Amino acid sequence: MIETGIAVLVLLFLLLLALPGIGWQLAIGTALVAIGLGGGGFAGIVYHHLLRRSLVRLGESTRGWLWTPVSRHAALDEHGRRKVLPWFRAGAAGFLLCLAGIAMLAVALLRASLGG
């Protein structure tokens, strides 16, 4: 099911790249970057806060956790996973939205520089 969703999103993104007006691509690309940064950034902050709080609650070491937080997922118990990992996924989705927006902006700027 998730593969179908990814395929539909990729197809939608490719259709957006084919928009006739460069202005639309610039607007949508900028919106995707803004939404990705806003939502993903907030989710990232919440994720890091909840991860540290869960690690402390379990008595796990927090040394270096900020540099490699994903490596600490294995230390989480079921309760910690239920609280922390949805925020991790939301942050990852925001990052992907940023990448899609940047790609759309790059295509629009390239089309504009080529006169198209």
TAWOVEN-V246061 format. One record per backbone hydrogen bond with DSSP energy under -0.5 kcal/mol. CO is the residue of the C=O (numbers start at 1). NH is the residue of the N-H. E is the energy in kcal/mol with one decimal. If there is no record, write none. Layout:
((CO & NH & E) (CO & NH & E))
This chain:
((1 & 5 & -1.8) (2 & 6 & -2.3) (3 & 7 & -2.4) (4 & 8 & -2.4) (5 & 9 & -2.3) (6 & 10 & -2.5) (7 & 11 & -2.4) (8 & 12 & -2.6) (9 & 13 & -2.4) (10 & 14 & -2.4) (11 & 15 & -2.2) (12 & 16 & -2.2) (13 & 17 & -1.8) (14 & 18 & -0.8) (15 & 18 & -0.6) (16 & 19 & -1.4) (21 & 25 & -1.4) (22 & 26 & -2.5) (23 & 27 & -2.4) (24 & 28 & -2.9) (25 & 29 & -2.6) (26 & 30 & -2.4) (27 & 31 & -2.3) (28 & 32 & -2.7) (29 & 33 & -2.2) (30 & 34 & -2.5) (31 & 35 & -2.9) (32 & 36 & -2.6) (33 & 37 & -2.8) (34 & 38 & -2.7) (35 & 39 & -2.8) (35 & 40 & -0.5) (36 & 40 & -1.9) (37 & 41 & -1.8) (38 & 42 & -1.9) (39 & 43 & -2.4) (40 & 44 & -2.3) (41 & 45 & -1.9) (42 & 46 & -2.3) (43 & 47 & -2.8) (44 & 48 & -2.4) (45 & 49 & -2.1) (46 & 50 & -2.8) (47 & 51 & -2.8) (48 & 52 & -2.2) (49 & 53 & -2.4) (50 & 54 & -2.5) (51 & 55 & -2.5) (52 & 56 & -2.6) (53 & 57 & -2.2) (54 & 58 & -1.8) (55 & 60 & -2.4) (56 & 59 & -1.2) (62 & 65 & -1.6) (64 & 67 & -0.8) (64 & 68 & -1.4) (68 & 71 & -0.6) (69 & 72 & -1.5) (70 & 73 & -1.6) (72 & 75 & -1.0) (73 & 76 & -1.4) (77 & 81 & -2.6) (78 & 82 & -2.3) (79 & 83 & -1.6) (80 & 84 & -2.9) (81 & 85 & -1.7) (84 & 87 & -0.8) (84 & 88 & -1.5) (85 & 89 & -2.5) (86 & 90 & -2.1) (87 & 91 & -2.2) (88 & 92 & -2.1) (89 & 93 & -2.4) (90 & 94 & -2.2) (91 & 95 & -2.1) (92 & 96 & -2.2) (93 & 97 & -2.2) (94 & 98 & -2.1) (95 & 99 & -2.3) (96 & 100 & -2.4) (97 & 101 & -2.6) (98 & 102 & -2.7) (99 & 103 & -2.4) (100 & 104 & -2.4) (101 & 105 & -2.5) (102 & 106 & -2.5) (103 & 107 & -2.4) (104 & 108 & -2.4) (105 & 109 & -2.6) (106 & 110 & -2.3) (107 & 111 & -2.7) (108 & 112 & -2.3) (109 & 113 & -2.2) (110 & 114 & -1.5) (111 & 116 & -3.2) (112 & 115 & -0.9))
